[in-house]
Amino acid sequence: MLAALAFFTKGVGRYITAAVLGFALCAGVYVAGYRASTKAHEVDRIKMERAAALRDLRAAEDAATNAERLMSEANRRSVEARKKAEDYAASLPASGGCALTGDDLNRLRNIRQR
């Protein structure tokens, strides 16, 4: 052990020791830089995923708002059509038989088209 220590501290051994230490230092710097780069890329990836999730959330909120608007419009049309049908039914004569004419059928058909 002492002979090895003497070899690495004198003559050619000193250069070998310096080379090994230099290599170890370079390897350490490389690994530290690689880890820092990997973490930076991971942070960028997470930021992009977050931005995409926020875009998806905004799109879903817009779709929900649009669906609510369409639903209220459909409800409003349904109420209007029901009122027109009730008004039409009230305007019919109260006879025991079927007194509908072609004009009555056309009026009934036009309720839906308006």
Biopython code that builds the backbone (N, CA, C, O; Angstrom):
import numpy as np
from Bio.PDB.StructureBuilder import StructureBuilder

atoms = [
    (1, "MET", "N", (0.819, -1.177, 0.000)),
    (1, "MET", "CA", (0.000, 0.000, 0.000)),
    (1, "MET", "C", (0.866, 1.244, 0.000)),
    (1, "MET", "O", (0.585, 2.209, -0.712)),
    (2, "LEU", "N", (1.936, 1.218, 0.815)),
    (2, "LEU", "CA", (2.851, 2.341, 0.866)),
    (2, "LEU", "C", (3.589, 2.510, -0.456)),
    (2, "LEU", "O", (3.874, 3.631, -0.879)),
    (3, "ALA", "N", (3.888, 1.411, -1.091)),
    (3, "ALA", "CA", (4.584, 1.479, -2.372)),
    (3, "ALA", "C", (3.680, 2.106, -3.423)),
    (3, "ALA", "O", (4.149, 2.871, -4.265)),
    (4, "ALA", "N", (2.405, 1.794, -3.383)),
    (4, "ALA", "CA", (1.464, 2.372, -4.338)),
    (4, "ALA", "C", (1.324, 3.861, -4.094)),
    (4, "ALA", "O", (1.282, 4.644, -5.042)),
    (5, "LEU", "N", (1.251, 4.263, -2.823)),
    (5, "LEU", "CA", (1.145, 5.685, -2.489)),
    (5, "LEU", "C", (2.397, 6.431, -2.933)),
    (5, "LEU", "O", (2.305, 7.558, -3.420)),
    (6, "ALA", "N", (3.544, 5.826, -2.775)),
    (6, "ALA", "CA", (4.797, 6.450, -3.198)),
    (6, "ALA", "C", (4.834, 6.563, -4.722)),
    (6, "ALA", "O", (5.342, 7.549, -5.257)),
    (7, "PHE", "N", (4.293, 5.550, -5.431)),
    (7, "PHE", "CA", (4.299, 5.594, -6.890)),
    (7, "PHE", "C", (3.426, 6.739, -7.405)),
    (7, "PHE", "O", (3.815, 7.440, -8.339)),
    (8, "PHE", "N", (2.239, 6.936, -6.798)),
    (8, "PHE", "CA", (1.303, 7.932, -7.292)),
    (8, "PHE", "C", (1.648, 9.353, -6.851)),
    (8, "PHE", "O", (0.992, 10.299, -7.288)),
    (9, "THR", "N", (2.642, 9.528, -6.013)),
    (9, "THR", "CA", (3.022, 10.878, -5.591)),
    (9, "THR", "C", (4.351, 11.322, -6.188)),
    (9, "THR", "O", (4.740, 12.472, -5.983)),
    (10, "LYS", "N", (5.061, 10.476, -6.909)),
    (10, "LYS", "CA", (6.366, 10.834, -7.474)),
    (10, "LYS", "C", (6.457, 10.445, -8.924)),
    (10, "LYS", "O", (5.867, 9.445, -9.334)),
    (11, "GLY", "N", (7.172, 11.200, -9.701)),
    (11, "GLY", "CA", (7.488, 10.883, -11.082)),
    (11, "GLY", "C", (6.260, 10.730, -11.966)),
    (11, "GLY", "O", (5.375, 11.586, -11.968)),
    (12, "VAL", "N", (6.212, 9.635, -12.716)),
    (12, "VAL", "CA", (5.141, 9.354, -13.665)),
    (12, "VAL", "C", (3.821, 9.140, -12.932)),
    (12, "VAL", "O", (2.760, 9.469, -13.464)),
    (13, "GLY", "N", (3.870, 8.607, -11.744)),
    (13, "GLY", "CA", (2.670, 8.365, -10.960)),
    (13, "GLY", "C", (1.912, 9.660, -10.676)),
    (13, "GLY", "O", (0.683, 9.668, -10.604)),
    (14, "ARG", "N", (2.661, 10.759, -10.516)),
    (14, "ARG", "CA", (2.028, 12.043, -10.268)),
    (14, "ARG", "C", (1.160, 12.442, -11.468)),
    (14, "ARG", "O", (0.067, 12.980, -11.288)),
    (15, "TYR", "N", (1.637, 12.183, -12.681)),
    (15, "TYR", "CA", (0.872, 12.510, -13.898)),
    (15, "TYR", "C", (-0.369, 11.613, -14.040)),
    (15, "TYR", "O", (-1.439, 12.051, -14.462)),
    (16, "ILE", "N", (-0.179, 10.361, -13.673)),
    (16, "ILE", "CA", (-1.314, 9.435, -13.719)),
    (16, "ILE", "C", (-2.374, 9.882, -12.706)),
    (16, "ILE", "O", (-3.568, 9.890, -13.007)),
    (17, "THR", "N", (-1.925, 10.253, -11.510)),
    (17, "THR", "CA", (-2.861, 10.722, -10.489)),
    (17, "THR", "C", (-3.594, 11.967, -10.967)),
    (17, "THR", "O", (-4.808, 12.085, -10.797)),
    (18, "ALA", "N", (-2.853, 12.894, -11.565)),
    (18, "ALA", "CA", (-3.470, 14.130, -12.070)),
    (18, "ALA", "C", (-4.464, 13.815, -13.179)),
    (18, "ALA", "O", (-5.535, 14.418, -13.237)),
    (19, "ALA", "N", (-4.124, 12.878, -14.061)),
    (19, "ALA", "CA", (-5.028, 12.509, -15.158)),
    (19, "ALA", "C", (-6.302, 11.871, -14.624)),
    (19, "ALA", "O", (-7.397, 12.189, -15.086)),
    (20, "VAL", "N", (-6.165, 10.974, -13.653)),
    (20, "VAL", "CA", (-7.338, 10.311, -13.079)),
    (20, "VAL", "C", (-8.231, 11.329, -12.371)),
    (20, "VAL", "O", (-9.451, 11.310, -12.534)),
    (21, "LEU", "N", (-7.621, 12.213, -11.589)),
    (21, "LEU", "CA", (-8.408, 13.241, -10.904)),
    (21, "LEU", "C", (-9.070, 14.194, -11.902)),
    (21, "LEU", "O", (-10.216, 14.605, -11.716)),
    (22, "GLY", "N", (-8.340, 14.537, -12.953)),
    (22, "GLY", "CA", (-8.911, 15.401, -13.998)),
    (22, "GLY", "C", (-10.081, 14.724, -14.699)),
    (22, "GLY", "O", (-11.109, 15.351, -14.954)),
    (23, "PHE", "N", (-9.919, 13.447, -15.007)),
    (23, "PHE", "CA", (-11.008, 12.703, -15.639)),
    (23, "PHE", "C", (-12.221, 12.644, -14.709)),
    (23, "PHE", "O", (-13.354, 12.840, -15.150)),
    (24, "ALA", "N", (-11.983, 12.375, -13.419)),
    (24, "ALA", "CA", (-13.086, 12.298, -12.453)),
    (24, "ALA", "C", (-13.797, 13.652, -12.354)),
    (24, "ALA", "O", (-15.025, 13.700, -12.276)),
    (25, "LEU", "N", (-13.045, 14.736, -12.355)),
    (25, "LEU", "CA", (-13.629, 16.071, -12.301)),
    (25, "LEU", "C", (-14.450, 16.353, -13.556)),
    (25, "LEU", "O", (-15.561, 16.874, -13.464)),
    (26, "CYS", "N", (-13.919, 16.019, -14.713)),
    (26, "CYS", "CA", (-14.659, 16.220, -15.971)),
    (26, "CYS", "C", (-15.926, 15.374, -16.005)),
    (26, "CYS", "O", (-16.980, 15.842, -16.434)),
    (27, "ALA", "N", (-15.821, 14.139, -15.556)),
    (27, "ALA", "CA", (-16.998, 13.258, -15.538)),
    (27, "ALA", "C", (-18.055, 13.829, -14.592)),
    (27, "ALA", "O", (-19.246, 13.801, -14.901)),
    (28, "GLY", "N", (-17.619, 14.345, -13.440)),
    (28, "GLY", "CA", (-18.557, 14.942, -12.494)),
    (28, "GLY", "C", (-19.248, 16.167, -13.073)),
    (28, "GLY", "O", (-20.455, 16.342, -12.901)),
    (29, "VAL", "N", (-18.490, 17.013, -13.756)),
    (29, "VAL", "CA", (-19.074, 18.207, -14.385)),
    (29, "VAL", "C", (-20.050, 17.795, -15.482)),
    (29, "VAL", "O", (-21.123, 18.385, -15.610)),
    (30, "TYR", "N", (-19.688, 16.788, -16.271)),
    (30, "TYR", "CA", (-20.563, 16.317, -17.338)),
    (30, "TYR", "C", (-21.879, 15.789, -16.769)),
    (30, "TYR", "O", (-22.957, 16.131, -17.255)),
    (31, "VAL", "N", (-21.779, 14.954, -15.736)),
    (31, "VAL", "CA", (-22.986, 14.377, -15.134)),
    (31, "VAL", "C", (-23.860, 15.472, -14.530)),
    (31, "VAL", "O", (-25.082, 15.434, -14.673)),
    (32, "ALA", "N", (-23.249, 16.445, -13.859)),
    (32, "ALA", "CA", (-24.026, 17.546, -13.268)),
    (32, "ALA", "C", (-24.722, 18.359, -14.364)),
    (32, "ALA", "O", (-25.884, 18.737, -14.215)),
    (33, "GLY", "N", (-24.016, 18.625, -15.454)),
    (33, "GLY", "CA", (-24.622, 19.361, -16.574)),
    (33, "GLY", "C", (-25.742, 18.571, -17.229)),
    (33, "GLY", "O", (-26.773, 19.134, -17.597)),
    (34, "TYR", "N", (-25.543, 17.282, -17.373)),
    (34, "TYR", "CA", (-26.573, 16.425, -17.965)),
    (34, "TYR", "C", (-27.825, 16.418, -17.104)),
    (34, "TYR", "O", (-28.939, 16.517, -17.617)),
    (35, "ARG", "N", (-27.639, 16.301, -15.791)),
    (35, "ARG", "CA", (-28.793, 16.313, -14.885)),
    (35, "ARG", "C", (-29.517, 17.661, -14.938)),
    (35, "ARG", "O", (-30.747, 17.706, -14.953)),
    (36, "ALA", "N", (-28.755, 18.753, -14.967)),
    (36, "ALA", "CA", (-29.380, 20.077, -15.040)),
    (36, "ALA", "C", (-30.158, 20.228, -16.348)),
    (36, "ALA", "O", (-31.264, 20.769, -16.361)),
    (37, "SER", "N", (-29.582, 19.753, -17.430)),
    (37, "SER", "CA", (-30.259, 19.821, -18.728)),
    (37, "SER", "C", (-31.529, 18.979, -18.728)),
    (37, "SER", "O", (-32.565, 19.407, -19.237)),
    (38, "THR", "N", (-31.445, 17.794, -18.162)),
    (38, "THR", "CA", (-32.609, 16.913, -18.096)),
    (38, "THR", "C", (-33.717, 17.548, -17.266)),
    (38, "THR", "O", (-34.890, 17.481, -17.634)),
    (39, "LYS", "N", (-33.348, 18.162, -16.154)),
    (39, "LYS", "CA", (-34.359, 18.809, -15.311)),
    (39, "LYS", "C", (-34.974, 19.997, -16.033)),
    (39, "LYS", "O", (-36.177, 20.233, -15.920)),
    (40, "ALA", "N", (-34.168, 20.748, -16.772)),
    (40, "ALA", "CA", (-34.700, 21.885, -17.525)),
    (40, "ALA", "C", (-35.690, 21.409, -18.587)),
    (40, "ALA", "O", (-36.742, 22.019, -18.779)),
    (41, "HIS", "N", (-35.353, 20.323, -19.273)),
    (41, "HIS", "CA", (-36.277, 19.771, -20.269)),
    (41, "HIS", "C", (-37.555, 19.253, -19.607)),
    (41, "HIS", "O", (-38.647, 19.402, -20.156)),
    (42, "GLU", "N", (-37.417, 18.654, -18.444)),
    (42, "GLU", "CA", (-38.590, 18.156, -17.719)),
    (42, "GLU", "C", (-39.502, 19.322, -17.315)),
    (42, "GLU", "O", (-40.725, 19.221, -17.415)),
    (43, "VAL", "N", (-38.907, 20.415, -16.865)),
    (43, "VAL", "CA", (-39.694, 21.603, -16.504)),
    (43, "VAL", "C", (-40.416, 22.141, -17.733)),
    (43, "VAL", "O", (-41.596, 22.482, -17.653)),
    (44, "ASP", "N", (-39.728, 22.220, -18.868)),
    (44, "ASP", "CA", (-40.363, 22.690, -20.105)),
    (44, "ASP", "C", (-41.511, 21.780, -20.524)),
    (44, "ASP", "O", (-42.562, 22.253, -20.956)),
    (45, "ARG", "N", (-41.305, 20.471, -20.396)),
    (45, "ARG", "CA", (-42.348, 19.510, -20.759)),
    (45, "ARG", "C", (-43.578, 19.688, -19.873)),
    (45, "ARG", "O", (-44.711, 19.662, -20.354)),
    (46, "ILE", "N", (-43.344, 19.867, -18.589)),
    (46, "ILE", "CA", (-44.460, 20.052, -17.654)),
    (46, "ILE", "C", (-45.186, 21.358, -17.948)),
    (46, "ILE", "O", (-46.414, 21.410, -17.877)),
    (47, "LYS", "N", (-44.447, 22.409, -18.275)),
    (47, "LYS", "CA", (-45.090, 23.687, -18.625)),
    (47, "LYS", "C", (-45.958, 23.542, -19.871)),
    (47, "LYS", "O", (-47.060, 24.088, -19.930)),
    (48, "MET", "N", (-45.461, 22.803, -20.870)),
    (48, "MET", "CA", (-46.248, 22.594, -22.090)),
    (48, "MET", "C", (-47.493, 21.758, -21.796)),
    (48, "MET", "O", (-48.566, 22.041, -22.329)),
    (49, "GLU", "N", (-47.363, 20.739, -20.960)),
    (49, "GLU", "CA", (-48.530, 19.932, -20.595)),
    (49, "GLU", "C", (-49.560, 20.778, -19.853)),
    (49, "GLU", "O", (-50.762, 20.632, -20.072)),
    (50, "ARG", "N", (-49.092, 21.660, -18.979)),
    (50, "ARG", "CA", (-50.000, 22.534, -18.236)),
    (50, "ARG", "C", (-50.720, 23.470, -19.193)),
    (50, "ARG", "O", (-51.931, 23.660, -19.084)),
    (51, "ALA", "N", (-49.985, 24.056, -20.129)),
    (51, "ALA", "CA", (-50.603, 24.961, -21.104)),
    (51, "ALA", "C", (-51.655, 24.224, -21.939)),
    (51, "ALA", "O", (-52.727, 24.766, -22.210)),
    (52, "ALA", "N", (-51.348, 22.997, -22.342)),
    (52, "ALA", "CA", (-52.310, 22.210, -23.120)),
    (52, "ALA", "C", (-53.544, 21.892, -22.281)),
    (52, "ALA", "O", (-54.667, 21.942, -22.784)),
    (53, "ALA", "N", (-53.344, 21.569, -21.013)),
    (53, "ALA", "CA", (-54.483, 21.272, -20.142)),
    (53, "ALA", "C", (-55.359, 22.508, -19.953)),
    (53, "ALA", "O", (-56.585, 22.403, -19.925)),
    (54, "LEU", "N", (-54.732, 23.683, -19.823)),
    (54, "LEU", "CA", (-55.506, 24.920, -19.685)),
    (54, "LEU", "C", (-56.282, 25.231, -20.962)),
    (54, "LEU", "O", (-57.421, 25.694, -20.898)),
    (55, "ARG", "N", (-55.670, 24.978, -22.126)),
    (55, "ARG", "CA", (-56.386, 25.169, -23.396)),
    (55, "ARG", "C", (-57.587, 24.239, -23.469)),
    (55, "ARG", "O", (-58.678, 24.650, -23.862)),
    (56, "ASP", "N", (-57.380, 22.978, -23.085)),
    (56, "ASP", "CA", (-58.481, 22.011, -23.093)),
    (56, "ASP", "C", (-59.593, 22.429, -22.137)),
    (56, "ASP", "O", (-60.776, 22.273, -22.443)),
    (57, "LEU", "N", (-59.206, 22.962, -20.974)),
    (57, "LEU", "CA", (-60.197, 23.417, -20.004)),
    (57, "LEU", "C", (-61.018, 24.574, -20.561)),
    (57, "LEU", "O", (-62.241, 24.593, -20.424)),
    (58, "ARG", "N", (-60.344, 25.544, -21.192)),
    (58, "ARG", "CA", (-61.071, 26.672, -21.789)),
    (58, "ARG", "C", (-62.009, 26.193, -22.890)),
    (58, "ARG", "O", (-63.134, 26.680, -23.001)),
    (59, "ALA", "N", (-61.559, 25.250, -23.697)),
    (59, "ALA", "CA", (-62.414, 24.717, -24.767)),
    (59, "ALA", "C", (-63.628, 24.001, -24.176)),
    (59, "ALA", "O", (-64.738, 24.133, -24.693)),
    (60, "ALA", "N", (-63.425, 23.251, -23.107)),
    (60, "ALA", "CA", (-64.545, 22.553, -22.466)),
    (60, "ALA", "C", (-65.523, 23.551, -21.858)),
    (60, "ALA", "O", (-66.736, 23.360, -21.939)),
    (61, "GLU", "N", (-65.003, 24.614, -21.249)),
    (61, "GLU", "CA", (-65.886, 25.636, -20.687)),
    (61, "GLU", "C", (-66.683, 26.330, -21.785)),
    (61, "GLU", "O", (-67.875, 26.591, -21.621)),
    (62, "ASP", "N", (-66.030, 26.627, -22.896)),
    (62, "ASP", "CA", (-66.739, 27.251, -24.024)),
    (62, "ASP", "C", (-67.825, 26.321, -24.565)),
    (62, "ASP", "O", (-68.929, 26.759, -24.886)),
    (63, "ALA", "N", (-67.495, 25.034, -24.659)),
    (63, "ALA", "CA", (-68.487, 24.069, -25.151)),
    (63, "ALA", "C", (-69.672, 23.964, -24.185)),
    (63, "ALA", "O", (-70.818, 23.848, -24.619)),
    (64, "ALA", "N", (-69.399, 24.005, -22.887)),
    (64, "ALA", "CA", (-70.482, 23.937, -21.902)),
    (64, "ALA", "C", (-71.365, 25.177, -21.987)),
    (64, "ALA", "O", (-72.589, 25.079, -21.899)),
    (65, "THR", "N", (-70.747, 26.340, -22.157)),
    (65, "THR", "CA", (-71.521, 27.570, -22.300)),
    (65, "THR", "C", (-72.388, 27.520, -23.546)),
    (65, "THR", "O", (-73.554, 27.913, -23.516)),
    (66, "ASN", "N", (-71.821, 27.038, -24.636)),
    (66, "ASN", "CA", (-72.567, 26.918, -25.886)),
    (66, "ASN", "C", (-73.719, 25.922, -25.734)),
    (66, "ASN", "O", (-74.816, 26.162, -26.237)),
    (67, "ALA", "N", (-73.473, 24.814, -25.048)),
    (67, "ALA", "CA", (-74.529, 23.814, -24.834)),
    (67, "ALA", "C", (-75.665, 24.392, -23.990)),
    (67, "ALA", "O", (-76.837, 24.127, -24.256)),
    (68, "GLU", "N", (-75.318, 25.175, -22.983)),
    (68, "GLU", "CA", (-76.354, 25.798, -22.155)),
    (68, "GLU", "C", (-77.188, 26.779, -22.981)),
    (68, "GLU", "O", (-78.409, 26.841, -22.838)),
    (69, "ARG", "N", (-76.519, 27.544, -23.846)),
    (69, "ARG", "CA", (-77.226, 28.497, -24.696)),
    (69, "ARG", "C", (-78.172, 27.760, -25.646)),
    (69, "ARG", "O", (-79.323, 28.161, -25.820)),
    (70, "LEU", "N", (-77.685, 26.689, -26.254)),
    (70, "LEU", "CA", (-78.522, 25.910, -27.166)),
    (70, "LEU", "C", (-79.701, 25.270, -26.442)),
    (70, "LEU", "O", (-80.804, 25.207, -26.983)),
    (71, "MET", "N", (-79.469, 24.793, -25.212)),
    (71, "MET", "CA", (-80.536, 24.176, -24.452)),
    (71, "MET", "C", (-81.619, 25.204, -24.100)),
    (71, "MET", "O", (-82.811, 24.913, -24.203)),
    (72, "SER", "N", (-81.205, 26.396, -23.688)),
    (72, "SER", "CA", (-82.205, 27.405, -23.344)),
    (72, "SER", "C", (-82.974, 27.848, -24.587)),
    (72, "SER", "O", (-84.173, 28.118, -24.509)),
    (73, "GLU", "N", (-82.296, 27.924, -25.732)),
    (73, "GLU", "CA", (-82.969, 28.269, -26.988)),
    (73, "GLU", "C", (-83.978, 27.184, -27.370)),
    (73, "GLU", "O", (-85.087, 27.494, -27.804)),
    (74, "ALA", "N", (-83.601, 25.922, -27.210)),
    (74, "ALA", "CA", (-84.514, 24.819, -27.518)),
    (74, "ALA", "C", (-85.711, 24.832, -26.570)),
    (74, "ALA", "O", (-86.839, 24.584, -26.995)),
    (75, "ASN", "N", (-85.479, 25.115, -25.306)),
    (75, "ASN", "CA", (-86.584, 25.212, -24.343)),
    (75, "ASN", "C", (-87.531, 26.349, -24.715)),
    (75, "ASN", "O", (-88.750, 26.195, -24.651)),
    (76, "ARG", "N", (-86.965, 27.485, -25.103)),
    (76, "ARG", "CA", (-87.791, 28.626, -25.495)),
    (76, "ARG", "C", (-88.643, 28.273, -26.715)),
    (76, "ARG", "O", (-89.831, 28.593, -26.760)),
    (77, "ARG", "N", (-88.038, 27.617, -27.697)),
    (77, "ARG", "CA", (-88.796, 27.209, -28.899)),
    (77, "ARG", "C", (-89.886, 26.202, -28.542)),
    (77, "ARG", "O", (-90.989, 26.252, -29.088)),
    (78, "SER", "N", (-89.577, 25.298, -27.634)),
    (78, "SER", "CA", (-90.554, 24.300, -27.215)),
    (78, "SER", "C", (-91.757, 24.966, -26.550)),
    (78, "SER", "O", (-92.900, 24.591, -26.813)),
    (79, "VAL", "N", (-91.505, 25.943, -25.700)),
    (79, "VAL", "CA", (-92.598, 26.652, -25.030)),
    (79, "VAL", "C", (-93.440, 27.402, -26.058)),
    (79, "VAL", "O", (-94.669, 27.403, -25.983)),
    (80, "GLU", "N", (-92.767, 28.043, -27.021)),
    (80, "GLU", "CA", (-93.503, 28.773, -28.066)),
    (80, "GLU", "C", (-94.366, 27.821, -28.897)),
    (80, "GLU", "O", (-95.525, 28.121, -29.184)),
    (81, "ALA", "N", (-93.802, 26.682, -29.279)),
    (81, "ALA", "CA", (-94.552, 25.713, -30.094)),
    (81, "ALA", "C", (-95.736, 25.152, -29.304)),
    (81, "ALA", "O", (-96.825, 24.976, -29.850)),
    (82, "ARG", "N", (-95.517, 24.874, -28.022)),
    (82, "ARG", "CA", (-96.608, 24.359, -27.193)),
    (82, "ARG", "C", (-97.729, 25.399, -27.091)),
    (82, "ARG", "O", (-98.906, 25.050, -27.178)),
    (83, "LYS", "N", (-97.365, 26.680, -26.905)),
    (83, "LYS", "CA", (-98.370, 27.737, -26.819)),
    (83, "LYS", "C", (-99.140, 27.862, -28.132)),
    (83, "LYS", "O", (-100.362, 28.015, -28.127)),
    (84, "LYS", "N", (-98.421, 27.797, -29.259)),
    (84, "LYS", "CA", (-99.102, 27.875, -30.563)),
    (84, "LYS", "C", (-100.061, 26.698, -30.742)),
    (84, "LYS", "O", (-101.170, 26.873, -31.245)),
    (85, "ALA", "N", (-99.640, 25.508, -30.335)),
    (85, "ALA", "CA", (-100.505, 24.330, -30.472)),
    (85, "ALA", "C", (-101.734, 24.462, -29.576)),
    (85, "ALA", "O", (-102.840, 24.107, -29.984)),
    (86, "GLU", "N", (-101.547, 24.972, -28.358)),
    (86, "GLU", "CA", (-102.676, 25.161, -27.454)),
    (86, "GLU", "C", (-103.641, 26.223, -27.993)),
    (86, "GLU", "O", (-104.860, 26.064, -27.925)),
    (87, "ASP", "N", (-103.063, 27.323, -28.536)),
    (87, "ASP", "CA", (-103.919, 28.362, -29.138)),
    (87, "ASP", "C", (-104.699, 27.798, -30.318)),
    (87, "ASP", "O", (-105.876, 28.104, -30.509)),
    (88, "TYR", "N", (-104.020, 26.970, -31.103)),
    (88, "TYR", "CA", (-104.693, 26.358, -32.255)),
    (88, "TYR", "C", (-105.806, 25.432, -31.795)),
    (88, "TYR", "O", (-106.901, 25.439, -32.357)),
    (89, "ALA", "N", (-105.524, 24.635, -30.770)),
    (89, "ALA", "CA", (-106.536, 23.711, -30.267)),
    (89, "ALA", "C", (-107.731, 24.473, -29.711)),
    (89, "ALA", "O", (-108.873, 24.031, -29.837)),
    (90, "ALA", "N", (-107.462, 25.618, -29.095)),
    (90, "ALA", "CA", (-108.562, 26.411, -28.550)),
    (90, "ALA", "C", (-109.402, 27.036, -29.662)),
    (90, "ALA", "O", (-110.589, 27.298, -29.465)),
    (91, "SER", "N", (-108.799, 27.278, -30.826)),
    (91, "SER", "CA", (-109.542, 27.909, -31.924)),
    (91, "SER", "C", (-110.410, 26.907, -32.696)),
    (91, "SER", "O", (-111.243, 27.316, -33.506)),
    (92, "LEU", "N", (-110.232, 25.628, -32.460)),
    (92, "LEU", "CA", (-111.029, 24.616, -33.157)),
    (92, "LEU", "C", (-112.443, 24.548, -32.571)),
    (92, "LEU", "O", (-112.632, 24.756, -31.372)),
    (93, "PRO", "N", (-113.413, 24.264, -33.405)),
    (93, "PRO", "CA", (-114.781, 24.132, -32.885)),
    (93, "PRO", "C", (-114.896, 22.890, -32.002)),
    (93, "PRO", "O", (-114.215, 21.890, -32.229)),
    (94, "ALA", "N", (-115.735, 22.965, -31.028)),
    (94, "ALA", "CA", (-115.895, 21.868, -30.079)),
    (94, "ALA", "C", (-117.009, 20.933, -30.526)),
    (94, "ALA", "O", (-117.989, 20.749, -29.804)),
    (95, "SER", "N", (-116.872, 20.354, -31.683)),
    (95, "SER", "CA", (-117.892, 19.428, -32.168)),
    (95, "SER", "C", (-117.489, 18.012, -31.800)),
    (95, "SER", "O", (-116.332, 17.746, -31.475)),
    (96, "GLY", "N", (-118.442, 17.120, -31.855)),
    (96, "GLY", "CA", (-118.176, 15.730, -31.503)),
    (96, "GLY", "C", (-117.409, 14.999, -32.581)),
    (96, "GLY", "O", (-116.686, 14.051, -32.276)),
    (97, "GLY", "N", (-117.538, 15.401, -33.815)),
    (97, "GLY", "CA", (-116.860, 14.716, -34.914)),
    (97, "GLY", "C", (-115.590, 15.453, -35.302)),
    (97, "GLY", "O", (-115.217, 16.456, -34.694)),
    (98, "CYS", "N", (-114.961, 14.949, -36.288)),
    (98, "CYS", "CA", (-113.735, 15.572, -36.775)),
    (98, "CYS", "C", (-114.120, 16.612, -37.810)),
    (98, "CYS", "O", (-114.562, 16.283, -38.911)),
    (99, "ALA", "N", (-113.946, 17.864, -37.441)),
    (99, "ALA", "CA", (-114.322, 18.941, -38.352)),
    (99, "ALA", "C", (-113.089, 19.608, -38.946)),
    (99, "ALA", "O", (-113.156, 20.763, -39.368)),
    (100, "LEU", "N", (-111.983, 18.913, -38.985)),
    (100, "LEU", "CA", (-110.753, 19.499, -39.528)),
    (100, "LEU", "C", (-110.845, 19.567, -41.045)),
    (100, "LEU", "O", (-111.324, 18.646, -41.706)),
    (101, "THR", "N", (-110.376, 20.677, -41.567)),
    (101, "THR", "CA", (-110.324, 20.851, -43.015)),
    (101, "THR", "C", (-108.867, 20.851, -43.443)),
    (101, "THR", "O", (-107.964, 20.754, -42.612)),
    (102, "GLY", "N", (-108.653, 20.958, -44.718)),
    (102, "GLY", "CA", (-107.286, 21.041, -45.236)),
    (102, "GLY", "C", (-106.574, 22.288, -44.725)),
    (102, "GLY", "O", (-105.373, 22.261, -44.456)),
    (103, "ASP", "N", (-107.325, 23.381, -44.591)),
    (103, "ASP", "CA", (-106.724, 24.613, -44.065)),
    (103, "ASP", "C", (-106.270, 24.422, -42.618)),
    (103, "ASP", "O", (-105.224, 24.937, -42.224)),
    (104, "ASP", "N", (-107.048, 23.687, -41.830)),
    (104, "ASP", "CA", (-106.645, 23.418, -40.442)),
    (104, "ASP", "C", (-105.349, 22.623, -40.390)),
    (104, "ASP", "O", (-104.473, 22.901, -39.571)),
    (105, "LEU", "N", (-105.236, 21.648, -41.255)),
    (105, "LEU", "CA", (-104.011, 20.841, -41.294)),
    (105, "LEU", "C", (-102.807, 21.679, -41.727)),
    (105, "LEU", "O", (-101.709, 21.520, -41.192)),
    (106, "ASN", "N", (-103.020, 22.574, -42.700)),
    (106, "ASN", "CA", (-101.933, 23.454, -43.128)),
    (106, "ASN", "C", (-101.519, 24.384, -41.995)),
    (106, "ASN", "O", (-100.327, 24.621, -41.797)),
    (107, "ARG", "N", (-102.497, 24.920, -41.241)),
    (107, "ARG", "CA", (-102.162, 25.782, -40.105)),
    (107, "ARG", "C", (-101.362, 25.008, -39.065)),
    (107, "ARG", "O", (-100.395, 25.526, -38.506)),
    (108, "LEU", "N", (-101.765, 23.781, -38.810)),
    (108, "LEU", "CA", (-101.063, 22.944, -37.847)),
    (108, "LEU", "C", (-99.630, 22.652, -38.320)),
    (108, "LEU", "O", (-98.696, 22.665, -37.517)),
    (109, "ARG", "N", (-99.462, 22.394, -39.597)),
    (109, "ARG", "CA", (-98.143, 22.139, -40.167)),
    (109, "ARG", "C", (-97.262, 23.379, -40.082)),
    (109, "ARG", "O", (-96.060, 23.276, -39.838)),
    (110, "ASN", "N", (-97.860, 24.553, -40.283)),
    (110, "ASN", "CA", (-97.098, 25.808, -40.267)),
    (110, "ASN", "C", (-96.670, 26.225, -38.857)),
    (110, "ASN", "O", (-95.755, 27.036, -38.715)),
    (111, "ILE", "N", (-97.294, 25.704, -37.839)),
    (111, "ILE", "CA", (-96.885, 26.037, -36.478)),
    (111, "ILE", "C", (-95.431, 25.636, -36.263)),
    (111, "ILE", "O", (-94.658, 26.367, -35.644)),
    (112, "ARG", "N", (-95.077, 24.492, -36.772)),
    (112, "ARG", "CA", (-93.729, 23.983, -36.593)),
    (112, "ARG", "C", (-92.713, 24.762, -37.426)),
    (112, "ARG", "O", (-91.560, 24.893, -37.014)),
    (113, "GLN", "N", (-93.108, 25.273, -38.569)),
    (113, "GLN", "CA", (-92.178, 25.946, -39.470)),
    (113, "GLN", "C", (-91.847, 27.362, -39.018)),
    (113, "GLN", "O", (-90.806, 27.893, -39.404)),
    (114, "ARG", "N", (-92.666, 27.965, -38.242)),
    (114, "ARG", "CA", (-92.414, 29.362, -37.828)),
    (114, "ARG", "C", (-91.389, 29.469, -36.801)),
    (114, "ARG", "O", (-91.073, 30.574, -36.358)),
]
sb = StructureBuilder()
sb.init_structure("model")
sb.init_model(0)
sb.init_chain("A")
sb.init_seg("    ")
for serial, (resi, resn, name, xyz) in enumerate(atoms, 1):
    if name == "N":
        sb.init_residue(resn, " ", resi, " ")
    sb.init_atom(name, np.array(xyz, "f"), 0.0, 1.0, " ", f" {name:<3s}", serial, name[0])
structure = sb.get_structure()
